[in-house]
Amino acid sequence: MRLRLEPSCRLITSDFPILRIWQVNQRDYEGECAVAFDQGGDTLLVRRGSSGISLERVEPGEYGWLAALAAGAALGTALEAGQSADASFDFAVALRTHVAAGTIAAVVADDADDAVPVSD
C-alpha cells in the first residue's frame, strides 16, 4: 500500500533557517527582523491552500517518512525511512496529523491503478 501526498505539498530541507527568513519577509510580520544564519537548518512541509502558501517545520522522522511517500515508496518502506531518521518517530501521530491536515490525499493499493481519496 502507498499513501499519496496532496499535489500541492512539497518538502524542503535546507542548511539555513528558511522558515525564519520566510516569516520575517511577510507583509504582516511584526517583530525582530534579524535572522541568525548559524541557528541551524530547517526541514519543511510547504503547501498551497485556500488561504495561500504555508510552511510548517517537520521533525526529521516525519520528514523522512513524508519524503519517502512523496517519492512513491510503499508504506512499510516509508515507515522505515522515518524510523531511520529518528528512532522516536511516532507513525500513528504522524498519520493522524497528516490525514487531518490534508497532506495525505489518497491510499493506493500496490495491485490497483486507482487511488482511494482520503477524507477526514
Buried (B, 14 or more C-beta within 10 A) or exposed (E): EBBBBBEBBEBBEEEBBBBBEBBBEEEEEEEEEEBEEEEEBBBBBBBEEEEEEEBBBBBBBBBBBBBBBBEEBBBEBBBBBBBBBBEEBBBEEBBEBBBEBBBBBBBBEEEEEEBEEBEE
